[in-house]
Amino acid sequence: QVQLVESGGKLVQAGGSLRLSCAVSGRTISTYAMGWFRQAPGKEREFVAAISQWSRNTAYANSVKGRFTISRDNAENTVYLQMNSLKPEDTADYYCATGSSYSTDDARYDYWGQGTQVTVSS
């Protein structure tokens, strides 16, 4: 059974940094695409970042480009999202996901974590 567990979310001031982690079990992440998505209160889930199999490619939402970095540690079977220069509009529940296809479309990911809450105060 594939399981994803996110961690690292917390309350942080605007301009600060956080690193989210997503520990995966039941699947060797090096051969799968990984993605981060977020959902703010009252809004639909949106794409944040993705990394392809073997880390050949990365993609970012325009709203986070230049501030967020997605990476993976295959030895630890863990994916990270480094978030810098955080803004109040980054406040959301953040979810990691894994799938066979590298995509910005959440429908292409078949396993999801339970989410971790990030709150950015102004």
The first five atom37 places (N, CA, C, CB, O) and aatype in JSON, in Angstrom:
{
  "aatype": [5, 19, 5, 10, 19, 6, 15, 7, 7, 11, 10, 19, 5, 0, 7, 7, 15, 10, 1, 10, 15, 4, 0, 19, 15, 7, 1, 16, 9, 15, 16, 18, 0, 12, 7, 17, 13, 1, 5, 0, 14, 7, 11, 6, 1, 6, 13, 19, 0, 0, 9, 15, 5, 17, 15, 1, 2, 16, 0, 18, 0, 2, 15, 19, 11, 7, 1, 13, 16, 9, 15, 1, 3, 2, 0, 6, 2, 16, 19, 18, 10, 5, 12, 2, 15, 10, 11, 14, 6, 3, 16, 0, 3, 18, 18, 4, 0, 16, 7, 15, 15, 18, 15, 16, 3, 3, 0, 1, 18, 3, 18, 17, 7, 5, 7, 16, 5, 19, 16, 19, 15, 15],
  "atom_mask": [
    [1, 1, 1, 1, 1],
    [1, 1, 1, 1, 1],
    [1, 1, 1, 1, 1],
    [1, 1, 1, 1, 1],
    [1, 1, 1, 1, 1],
    [1, 1, 1, 1, 1],
    [1, 1, 1, 1, 1],
    [1, 1, 1, 0, 1],
    [1, 1, 1, 0, 1],
    [1, 1, 1, 1, 1],
    [1, 1, 1, 1, 1],
    [1, 1, 1, 1, 1],
    [1, 1, 1, 1, 1],
    [1, 1, 1, 1, 1],
    [1, 1, 1, 0, 1],
    [1, 1, 1, 0, 1],
    [1, 1, 1, 1, 1],
    [1, 1, 1, 1, 1],
    [1, 1, 1, 1, 1],
    [1, 1, 1, 1, 1],
    [1, 1, 1, 1, 1],
    [1, 1, 1, 1, 1],
    [1, 1, 1, 1, 1],
    [1, 1, 1, 1, 1],
    [1, 1, 1, 1, 1],
    [1, 1, 1, 0, 1],
    [1, 1, 1, 1, 1],
    [1, 1, 1, 1, 1],
    [1, 1, 1, 1, 1],
    [1, 1, 1, 1, 1],
    [1, 1, 1, 1, 1],
    [1, 1, 1, 1, 1],
    [1, 1, 1, 1, 1],
    [1, 1, 1, 1, 1],
    [1, 1, 1, 0, 1],
    [1, 1, 1, 1, 1],
    [1, 1, 1, 1, 1],
    [1, 1, 1, 1, 1],
    [1, 1, 1, 1, 1],
    [1, 1, 1, 1, 1],
    [1, 1, 1, 1, 1],
    [1, 1, 1, 0, 1],
    [1, 1, 1, 1, 1],
    [1, 1, 1, 1, 1],
    [1, 1, 1, 1, 1],
    [1, 1, 1, 1, 1],
    [1, 1, 1, 1, 1],
    [1, 1, 1, 1, 1],
    [1, 1, 1, 1, 1],
    [1, 1, 1, 1, 1],
    [1, 1, 1, 1, 1],
    [1, 1, 1, 1, 1],
    [1, 1, 1, 1, 1],
    [1, 1, 1, 1, 1],
    [1, 1, 1, 1, 1],
    [1, 1, 1, 1, 1],
    [1, 1, 1, 1, 1],
    [1, 1, 1, 1, 1],
    [1, 1, 1, 1, 1],
    [1, 1, 1, 1, 1],
    [1, 1, 1, 1, 1],
    [1, 1, 1, 1, 1],
    [1, 1, 1, 1, 1],
    [1, 1, 1, 1, 1],
    [1, 1, 1, 1, 1],
    [1, 1, 1, 0, 1],
    [1, 1, 1, 1, 1],
    [1, 1, 1, 1, 1],
    [1, 1, 1, 1, 1],
    [1, 1, 1, 1, 1],
    [1, 1, 1, 1, 1],
    [1, 1, 1, 1, 1],
    [1, 1, 1, 1, 1],
    [1, 1, 1, 1, 1],
    [1, 1, 1, 1, 1],
    [1, 1, 1, 1, 1],
    [1, 1, 1, 1, 1],
    [1, 1, 1, 1, 1],
    [1, 1, 1, 1, 1],
    [1, 1, 1, 1, 1],
    [1, 1, 1, 1, 1],
    [1, 1, 1, 1, 1],
    [1, 1, 1, 1, 1],
    [1, 1, 1, 1, 1],
    [1, 1, 1, 1, 1],
    [1, 1, 1, 1, 1],
    [1, 1, 1, 1, 1],
    [1, 1, 1, 1, 1],
    [1, 1, 1, 1, 1],
    [1, 1, 1, 1, 1],
    [1, 1, 1, 1, 1],
    [1, 1, 1, 1, 1],
    [1, 1, 1, 1, 1],
    [1, 1, 1, 1, 1],
    [1, 1, 1, 1, 1],
    [1, 1, 1, 1, 1],
    [1, 1, 1, 1, 1],
    [1, 1, 1, 1, 1],
    [1, 1, 1, 0, 1],
    [1, 1, 1, 1, 1],
    [1, 1, 1, 1, 1],
    [1, 1, 1, 1, 1],
    [1, 1, 1, 1, 1],
    [1, 1, 1, 1, 1],
    [1, 1, 1, 1, 1],
    [1, 1, 1, 1, 1],
    [1, 1, 1, 1, 1],
    [1, 1, 1, 1, 1],
    [1, 1, 1, 1, 1],
    [1, 1, 1, 1, 1],
    [1, 1, 1, 1, 1],
    [1, 1, 1, 1, 1],
    [1, 1, 1, 0, 1],
    [1, 1, 1, 1, 1],
    [1, 1, 1, 0, 1],
    [1, 1, 1, 1, 1],
    [1, 1, 1, 1, 1],
    [1, 1, 1, 1, 1],
    [1, 1, 1, 1, 1],
    [1, 1, 1, 1, 1],
    [1, 1, 1, 1, 1],
    [1, 1, 1, 1, 1]
  ],
  "atom_positions": [
    [[0.84, -1.19, 0.0], [0.0, 0.0, 0.0], [0.87, 1.24, 0.0], [-0.95, 0.0, 1.21], [1.82, 1.33, 0.78]],
    [[0.55, 2.19, -0.87], [1.32, 3.41, -0.97], [0.79, 4.43, 0.04], [1.26, 3.98, -2.41], [-0.41, 4.68, 0.12]],
    [[1.69, 5.0, 0.79], [1.31, 6.02, 1.76], [2.25, 7.22, 1.64], [1.33, 5.46, 3.18], [3.45, 7.05, 1.45]],
    [[1.69, 8.42, 1.77], [2.46, 9.66, 1.75], [2.13, 10.43, 3.02], [2.15, 10.5, 0.48], [0.96, 10.6, 3.37]],
    [[3.16, 10.89, 3.71], [2.97, 11.64, 4.94], [3.73, 12.95, 4.84], [3.44, 10.82, 6.18], [4.96, 12.98, 4.77]],
    [[2.98, 14.05, 4.82], [3.58, 15.37, 4.77], [3.87, 15.88, 6.18], [2.66, 16.36, 4.02], [3.21, 15.49, 7.14]],
    [[4.86, 16.74, 6.27], [5.18, 17.39, 7.54], [5.88, 18.7, 7.24], [6.07, 16.46, 8.45], [6.31, 18.96, 6.12]],
    [[5.98, 19.53, 8.28], [6.73, 20.78, 8.17], [5.88, 22.02, 8.11], [0.0, 0.0, 0.0], [6.41, 23.13, 8.2]],
    [[4.58, 21.88, 7.98], [3.73, 23.06, 7.94], [3.59, 23.69, 9.31], [0.0, 0.0, 0.0], [3.54, 23.0, 10.33]],
    [[3.52, 25.02, 9.34], [3.32, 25.74, 10.59], [3.0, 27.19, 10.29], [4.57, 25.62, 11.49], [2.9, 27.6, 9.13]],
    [[2.85, 27.97, 11.35], [2.62, 29.4, 11.24], [3.97, 30.1, 11.08], [1.85, 29.95, 12.48], [4.9, 29.86, 11.85]],
    [[4.07, 30.97, 10.08], [5.32, 31.69, 9.83], [4.97, 33.11, 9.39], [6.18, 30.96, 8.74], [3.91, 33.35, 8.82]],
    [[5.88, 34.03, 9.65], [5.65, 35.42, 9.25], [5.97, 35.6, 7.76], [6.5, 36.38, 10.1], [6.78, 34.87, 7.19]],
    [[5.34, 36.58, 7.17], [5.62, 36.91, 5.77], [7.11, 37.19, 5.61], [4.77, 38.13, 5.3], [7.73, 37.85, 6.45]],
    [[7.66, 36.7, 4.52], [9.09, 36.84, 4.27], [9.91, 35.69, 4.79], [0.0, 0.0, 0.0], [11.1, 35.57, 4.46]],
    [[9.31, 34.84, 5.59], [10.02, 33.71, 6.16], [10.1, 32.53, 5.22], [0.0, 0.0, 0.0], [9.66, 32.59, 4.07]],
    [[10.69, 31.44, 5.73], [10.89, 30.23, 4.94], [10.38, 29.01, 5.69], [12.38, 30.05, 4.59], [10.34, 28.98, 6.92]],
    [[10.0, 27.99, 4.92], [9.62, 26.7, 5.45], [10.09, 25.63, 4.49], [8.08, 26.61, 5.69], [10.22, 25.87, 3.29]],
    [[10.35, 24.44, 5.02], [10.6, 23.3, 4.17], [9.59, 22.21, 4.51], [12.06, 22.78, 4.34], [9.55, 21.71, 5.64]],
    [[8.79, 21.86, 3.54], [7.84, 20.76, 3.71], [8.49, 19.46, 3.25], [6.54, 21.04, 2.92], [9.28, 19.43, 2.3]],
    [[8.15, 18.39, 3.95], [8.64, 17.06, 3.6], [7.47, 16.15, 3.29], [9.5, 16.47, 4.73], [6.37, 16.31, 3.82]],
    [[7.72, 15.2, 2.43], [6.71, 14.19, 2.1], [7.41, 12.84, 2.06], [5.99, 14.5, 0.72], [8.13, 12.53, 1.1]],
    [[7.2, 12.05, 3.1], [7.81, 10.72, 3.18], [6.88, 9.7, 2.54], [8.11, 10.34, 4.66], [5.69, 9.63, 2.86]],
    [[7.43, 8.91, 1.64], [6.63, 7.96, 0.87], [7.01, 6.53, 1.23], [6.8, 8.2, -0.65], [8.2, 6.21, 1.34]],
    [[6.03, 5.69, 1.4], [6.26, 4.27, 1.6], [5.41, 3.49, 0.61], [5.94, 3.85, 3.06], [4.35, 3.95, 0.18]],
    [[5.88, 2.3, 0.25], [5.14, 1.46, -0.67], [5.38, 1.76, -2.14], [0.0, 0.0, 0.0], [4.79, 1.12, -3.0]],
    [[6.24, 2.73, -2.43], [6.56, 3.09, -3.82], [7.94, 3.72, -3.84], [5.48, 4.07, -4.42], [8.26, 4.57, -3.01]],
    [[8.77, 3.31, -4.8], [10.1, 3.89, -4.96], [9.97, 5.15, -5.79], [11.09, 2.88, -5.62], [9.73, 5.09, -7.0]],
    [[10.14, 6.3, -5.15], [9.76, 7.56, -5.81], [10.65, 7.92, -6.98], [9.79, 8.68, -4.81], [10.24, 8.72, -7.82]],
    [[11.83, 7.36, -7.07], [12.74, 7.75, -8.15], [12.14, 7.46, -9.52], [14.08, 7.04, -8.01], [12.48, 8.13, -10.5]],
    [[11.26, 6.48, -9.61], [10.68, 6.1, -10.9], [9.28, 6.66, -11.1], [10.64, 4.59, -11.02], [8.56, 6.25, -12.02]],
    [[8.89, 7.59, -10.23], [7.57, 8.2, -10.34], [7.67, 9.72, -10.27], [6.65, 7.68, -9.22], [8.59, 10.27, -9.67]],
    [[6.72, 10.37, -10.9], [6.6, 11.81, -10.76], [6.03, 12.15, -9.39], [5.73, 12.39, -11.88], [5.23, 11.4, -8.83]],
    [[6.45, 13.28, -8.87], [5.95, 13.75, -7.58], [5.47, 15.18, -7.75], [7.04, 13.66, -6.47], [6.05, 15.97, -8.5]],
    [[4.41, 15.51, -7.04], [3.87, 16.86, -7.14], [3.46, 17.4, -5.79], [0.0, 0.0, 0.0], [3.16, 16.66, -4.86]],
    [[3.46, 18.72, -5.71], [2.91, 19.43, -4.55], [1.74, 20.28, -5.05], [4.01, 20.32, -3.85], [1.82, 20.95, -6.08]],
    [[0.66, 20.23, -4.31], [-0.53, 21.01, -4.59], [-0.95, 21.7, -3.3], [-1.69, 20.12, -5.16], [-0.5, 21.33, -2.21]],
    [[-1.8, 22.71, -3.41], [-2.28, 23.38, -2.21], [-3.74, 23.78, -2.38], [-1.42, 24.62, -1.89], [-4.23, 23.96, -3.5]],
    [[-4.4, 23.91, -1.26], [-5.79, 24.33, -1.26], [-6.01, 25.32, -0.13], [-6.74, 23.11, -1.11], [-5.85, 24.99, 1.05]],
    [[-6.37, 26.53, -0.5], [-6.67, 27.56, 0.48], [-8.15, 27.47, 0.86], [-6.32, 28.98, -0.07], [-8.94, 26.94, 0.09]],
    [[-8.52, 27.99, 2.02], [-9.92, 27.94, 2.45], [-10.83, 28.58, 1.4], [-10.09, 28.65, 3.8], [-10.59, 29.71, 0.96]],
    [[-11.88, 27.85, 1.02], [-12.85, 28.38, 0.07], [-12.4, 28.38, -1.37], [0.0, 0.0, 0.0], [-13.11, 28.9, -2.24]],
    [[-11.23, 27.8, -1.64], [-10.71, 27.78, -3.02], [-10.48, 26.36, -3.48], [-9.41, 28.6, -3.12], [-10.42, 25.43, -2.68]],
    [[-10.33, 26.2, -4.79], [-10.05, 24.89, -5.34], [-8.56, 24.56, -5.15], [-10.44, 24.83, -6.84], [-7.72, 25.44, -4.99]],
    [[-8.28, 23.27, -5.19], [-6.9, 22.83, -5.11], [-6.14, 23.3, -6.35], [-6.81, 21.29, -4.97], [-6.68, 23.27, -7.45]],
    [[-4.89, 23.74, -6.15], [-4.11, 24.23, -7.26], [-2.71, 23.64, -7.26], [-4.03, 25.75, -7.22], [-2.17, 23.26, -6.22]],
    [[-2.15, 23.56, -8.44], [-0.8, 23.04, -8.63], [0.22, 24.02, -8.05], [-0.52, 22.79, -10.12], [0.08, 25.23, -8.16]],
    [[1.26, 23.45, -7.43], [2.35, 24.26, -6.9], [3.67, 23.92, -7.61], [2.49, 24.05, -5.37], [4.33, 24.79, -8.17]],
    [[4.04, 22.63, -7.57], [5.32, 22.23, -8.14], [5.29, 20.74, -8.47], [6.49, 22.56, -7.18], [4.54, 19.98, -7.86]],
    [[6.12, 20.34, -9.43], [6.23, 18.94, -9.78], [7.66, 18.62, -10.18], [5.26, 18.58, -10.93], [8.39, 19.48, -10.66]],
    [[8.05, 17.37, -9.96], [9.37, 16.9, -10.35], [9.19, 15.57, -11.06], [10.32, 16.78, -9.11], [8.46, 14.7, -10.6]],
    [[9.88, 15.42, -12.17], [9.67, 14.23, -12.99], [10.49, 13.05, -12.47], [10.03, 14.52, -14.45], [11.32, 13.19, -11.57]],
    [[10.24, 11.91, -13.06], [11.03, 10.73, -12.75], [12.51, 11.05, -12.94], [10.6, 9.54, -13.62], [12.9, 11.73, -13.89]],
    [[13.31, 10.55, -12.06], [14.76, 10.74, -12.1], [15.17, 12.22, -12.06], [15.31, 10.1, -13.35], [16.3, 12.56, -12.39]],
    [[14.22, 13.08, -11.64], [14.49, 14.51, -11.41], [14.99, 15.23, -12.66], [15.51, 14.66, -10.32], [15.73, 16.21, -12.54]],
    [[14.6, 14.78, -13.83], [15.07, 15.4, -15.07], [14.42, 16.76, -15.29], [14.78, 14.49, -16.25], [15.03, 17.66, -15.88]],
    [[13.19, 16.91, -14.82], [12.45, 18.15, -15.06], [11.71, 18.59, -13.81], [11.47, 17.97, -16.21], [11.31, 17.77, -12.99]],
    [[11.54, 19.9, -13.69], [10.71, 20.46, -12.64], [9.78, 21.5, -13.25], [11.57, 21.07, -11.5], [10.08, 22.09, -14.29]],
    [[8.66, 21.71, -12.6], [7.7, 22.71, -13.04], [7.13, 23.42, -11.83], [6.56, 22.07, -13.88], [7.0, 22.83, -10.75]],
    [[6.8, 24.69, -12.01], [6.29, 25.49, -10.92], [5.11, 26.34, -11.38], [7.39, 26.38, -10.34], [5.05, 26.77, -12.53]],
    [[4.19, 26.58, -10.46], [3.15, 27.56, -10.72], [3.81, 28.94, -10.81], [2.06, 27.53, -9.62], [4.8, 29.2, -10.13]],
    [[3.26, 29.8, -11.63], [3.83, 31.14, -11.8], [3.88, 31.88, -10.46], [3.01, 31.95, -12.82], [4.79, 32.67, -10.21]],
    [[2.9, 31.62, -9.61], [2.81, 32.34, -8.34], [3.94, 31.99, -7.37], [1.48, 32.04, -7.69], [4.19, 32.74, -6.43]],
    [[4.61, 30.86, -7.6], [5.67, 30.45, -6.66], [7.04, 30.38, -7.33], [5.34, 29.1, -6.05], [8.05, 30.14, -6.65]],
    [[7.1, 30.58, -8.64], [8.35, 30.46, -9.37], [9.37, 31.44, -8.83], [8.14, 30.7, -10.87], [9.08, 32.62, -8.64]],
    [[10.56, 30.94, -8.58], [11.63, 31.78, -8.04], [11.64, 31.83, -6.52], [0.0, 0.0, 0.0], [12.6, 32.31, -5.93]],
    [[10.59, 31.33, -5.89], [10.53, 31.33, -4.41], [10.52, 29.91, -3.85], [9.28, 32.1, -3.91], [11.05, 29.67, -2.77]],
    [[9.91, 28.98, -4.57], [9.78, 27.59, -4.1], [10.68, 26.69, -4.92], [8.3, 27.11, -4.19], [10.92, 26.94, -6.1]],
    [[11.18, 25.64, -4.28], [12.0, 24.65, -4.96], [11.57, 23.25, -4.55], [13.49, 24.86, -4.67], [11.5, 22.95, -3.36]],
    [[11.29, 22.41, -5.53], [10.95, 21.02, -5.26], [12.19, 20.17, -5.47], [9.77, 20.53, -6.16], [12.96, 20.4, -6.4]],
    [[12.37, 19.19, -4.59], [13.52, 18.29, -4.73], [13.14, 16.95, -4.14], [14.79, 18.87, -4.04], [12.12, 16.81, -3.47]],
    [[13.98, 15.96, -4.41], [13.72, 14.65, -3.84], [15.02, 14.03, -3.35], [13.06, 13.74, -4.87], [16.1, 14.31, -3.87]],
    [[14.9, 13.2, -2.34], [16.01, 12.41, -1.82], [15.61, 10.96, -2.03], [16.33, 12.73, -0.29], [14.83, 10.4, -1.25]],
    [[16.15, 10.36, -3.06], [15.73, 8.99, -3.38], [16.15, 7.99, -2.3], [16.31, 8.56, -4.72], [15.45, 7.01, -2.06]],
    [[17.27, 8.25, -1.67], [17.72, 7.33, -0.61], [16.75, 7.34, 0.56], [19.12, 7.72, -0.13], [16.52, 6.31, 1.2]],
    [[16.17, 8.5, 0.84], [15.2, 8.62, 1.93], [13.76, 8.42, 1.45], [15.34, 9.99, 2.59], [12.83, 8.39, 2.25]],
    [[13.59, 8.28, 0.13], [12.25, 8.17, -0.47], [11.34, 9.31, -0.02], [11.61, 6.81, -0.1], [10.19, 9.11, 0.35]],
    [[11.9, 10.5, -0.06], [11.22, 11.69, 0.45], [11.32, 12.82, -0.57], [11.82, 12.13, 1.82], [12.34, 12.99, -1.23]],
    [[10.25, 13.58, -0.67], [10.21, 14.76, -1.53], [10.09, 15.99, -0.64], [9.03, 14.69, -2.55], [9.44, 15.96, 0.4]],
    [[10.72, 17.07, -1.06], [10.73, 18.29, -0.29], [10.17, 19.45, -1.11], [12.14, 18.61, 0.19], [10.19, 19.45, -2.34]],
    [[9.66, 20.44, -0.38], [9.28, 21.7, -0.99], [9.87, 22.81, -0.14], [7.72, 21.84, -1.13], [9.37, 23.1, 0.96]],
    [[10.91, 23.42, -0.63], [11.53, 24.55, 0.06], [10.79, 25.81, -0.35], [13.06, 24.67, -0.27], [10.69, 26.12, -1.54]],
    [[10.27, 26.51, 0.63], [9.47, 27.71, 0.36], [10.14, 28.91, 1.0], [8.02, 27.53, 0.9], [10.28, 28.97, 2.22]],
    [[10.54, 29.86, 0.19], [11.19, 31.08, 0.66], [10.33, 32.29, 0.34], [12.58, 31.23, 0.03], [9.42, 32.23, -0.49]],
    [[10.63, 33.39, 1.0], [9.91, 34.65, 0.75], [8.4, 34.43, 0.79], [10.32, 35.26, -0.6], [7.68, 34.83, -0.12]],
    [[7.96, 33.78, 1.83], [6.54, 33.42, 1.92], [5.66, 34.66, 2.02], [6.29, 32.51, 3.12], [6.04, 35.68, 2.61]],
    [[4.48, 34.53, 1.43], [3.5, 35.62, 1.4], [2.2, 35.13, 2.05], [3.24, 36.11, -0.05], [1.95, 33.93, 2.09]],
    [[1.39, 36.04, 2.56], [0.1, 35.61, 3.14], [-0.74, 34.8, 2.17], [-0.69, 36.83, 3.61], [-1.49, 33.92, 2.59]],
    [[-0.63, 35.08, 0.89], [-1.42, 34.33, -0.1], [-0.91, 32.91, -0.31], [-1.4, 35.06, -1.43], [-1.54, 32.13, -1.03]],
    [[0.2, 32.55, 0.31], [0.66, 31.16, 0.28], [-0.02, 30.31, 1.35], [2.18, 31.11, 0.48], [0.17, 29.1, 1.4]],
    [[-0.83, 30.94, 2.2], [-1.54, 30.21, 3.23], [-2.48, 29.18, 2.62], [-2.31, 31.18, 4.13], [-3.33, 29.52, 1.8]],
    [[-2.32, 27.92, 3.02], [-3.12, 26.83, 2.45], [-2.73, 25.52, 3.11], [-2.92, 26.75, 0.89], [-1.75, 25.44, 3.85]],
    [[-3.52, 24.5, 2.83], [-3.11, 23.13, 3.13], [-2.32, 22.64, 1.93], [-4.36, 22.19, 3.44], [-2.75, 22.76, 0.78]],
    [[-1.14, 22.08, 2.21], [-0.27, 21.62, 1.14], [-0.27, 20.09, 1.1], [1.17, 22.16, 1.34], [-0.13, 19.43, 2.13]],
    [[-0.43, 19.56, -0.09], [-0.52, 18.11, -0.3], [0.56, 17.65, -1.27], [-1.92, 17.73, -0.84], [0.84, 18.32, -2.27]],
    [[1.17, 16.52, -0.98], [2.05, 15.91, -1.97], [1.33, 14.73, -2.61], [3.39, 15.46, -1.32], [0.41, 14.14, -2.03]],
    [[1.76, 14.4, -3.81], [1.11, 13.35, -4.58], [2.14, 12.65, -5.45], [-0.04, 13.92, -5.44], [3.18, 13.22, -5.78]],
    [[1.84, 11.42, -5.82], [2.71, 10.64, -6.68], [1.91, 10.03, -7.82], [3.44, 9.55, -5.88], [0.75, 9.66, -7.65]],
    [[2.54, 9.94, -8.98], [1.86, 9.38, -10.13], [2.84, 8.93, -11.19], [0.0, 0.0, 0.0], [4.04, 9.19, -11.1]],
    [[2.33, 8.25, -12.18], [3.18, 7.72, -13.25], [3.53, 8.77, -14.28], [2.49, 6.56, -13.92], [4.5, 8.61, -15.01]],
    [[2.76, 9.85, -14.34], [2.97, 10.88, -15.35], [3.35, 12.2, -14.71], [1.73, 11.05, -16.21], [2.71, 12.65, -13.76]],
    [[4.41, 12.81, -15.23], [4.84, 14.14, -14.79], [3.84, 15.15, -15.34], [6.29, 14.47, -15.28], [3.69, 15.28, -16.55]],
    [[3.15, 15.86, -14.45], [2.06, 16.71, -14.89], [1.76, 17.77, -13.86], [0.82, 15.89, -15.18], [2.08, 17.62, -12.68]],
    [[1.13, 18.87, -14.32], [0.61, 19.88, -13.42], [-0.86, 19.62, -13.1], [0.79, 21.28, -14.03], [-1.47, 20.35, -12.31]],
    [[-1.42, 18.59, -13.7], [-2.83, 18.24, -13.53], [-2.98, 17.27, -12.38], [-3.41, 17.64, -14.82], [-2.41, 16.18, -12.41]],
    [[-3.75, 17.64, -11.37], [-3.87, 16.76, -10.2], [-4.53, 15.43, -10.54], [-4.66, 17.46, -9.11], [-4.36, 14.45, -9.81]],
    [[-5.29, 15.39, -11.64], [-5.95, 14.14, -12.02], [-4.96, 13.06, -12.46], [-6.94, 14.4, -13.13], [-5.32, 11.89, -12.53]],
    [[-3.73, 13.44, -12.74], [-2.72, 12.48, -13.2], [-1.99, 11.81, -12.04], [-1.71, 13.18, -14.11], [-1.14, 10.95, -12.27]],
    [[-2.29, 12.2, -10.81], [-1.62, 11.64, -9.64], [-2.58, 10.68, -8.94], [-1.16, 12.77, -8.68], [-3.76, 10.99, -8.78]],
    [[-2.07, 9.53, -8.53], [-2.98, 8.51, -8.02], [-2.9, 8.28, -6.52], [-2.71, 7.24, -8.72], [-3.79, 7.64, -5.96]],
    [[-1.88, 8.78, -5.86], [-1.81, 8.66, -4.4], [-1.5, 10.03, -3.8], [-0.74, 7.61, -3.97], [-0.69, 10.8, -4.33]],
    [[-2.16, 10.32, -2.68], [-2.05, 11.62, -2.04], [-1.81, 11.48, -0.55], [-3.32, 12.44, -2.3], [-2.21, 10.5, 0.08]],
    [[-1.14, 12.49, 0.0], [-0.98, 12.56, 1.44], [-2.18, 13.25, 2.07], [0.0, 0.0, 0.0], [-3.12, 13.65, 1.38]],
    [[-2.13, 13.38, 3.39], [-3.25, 13.95, 4.13], [-3.15, 15.47, 4.24], [-3.31, 13.34, 5.53], [-4.11, 16.13, 4.65]],
    [[-2.01, 16.03, 3.88], [-1.85, 17.47, 3.89], [-1.17, 18.0, 5.14], [0.0, 0.0, 0.0], [-1.21, 17.38, 6.2]],
    [[-0.54, 19.14, 4.99], [0.06, 19.85, 6.11], [-0.28, 21.33, 5.96], [1.61, 19.62, 6.16], [-0.24, 21.87, 4.85]],
    [[-0.61, 21.97, 7.07], [-1.13, 23.34, 7.02], [-0.01, 24.35, 7.12], [-2.14, 23.57, 8.16], [0.85, 24.28, 8.0]],
    [[-0.03, 25.29, 6.2], [0.91, 26.42, 6.21], [0.1, 27.7, 6.36], [1.78, 26.45, 4.9], [-0.83, 27.97, 5.6]],
    [[0.47, 28.49, 7.36], [-0.18, 29.78, 7.58], [0.88, 30.86, 7.58], [-1.0, 29.79, 8.91], [1.84, 30.78, 8.35]],
    [[0.71, 31.85, 6.73], [1.67, 32.95, 6.64], [0.98, 34.21, 7.13], [2.21, 33.12, 5.17], [0.0, 34.66, 6.54]],
    [[1.5, 34.78, 8.19], [0.92, 35.98, 8.76], [1.58, 37.23, 8.18], [1.06, 35.96, 10.29], [2.77, 37.23, 7.85]],
    [[0.79, 38.28, 8.06], [1.31, 39.53, 7.47], [1.92, 40.42, 8.53], [0.2, 40.28, 6.72], [2.41, 41.5, 8.22]]
  ]
}
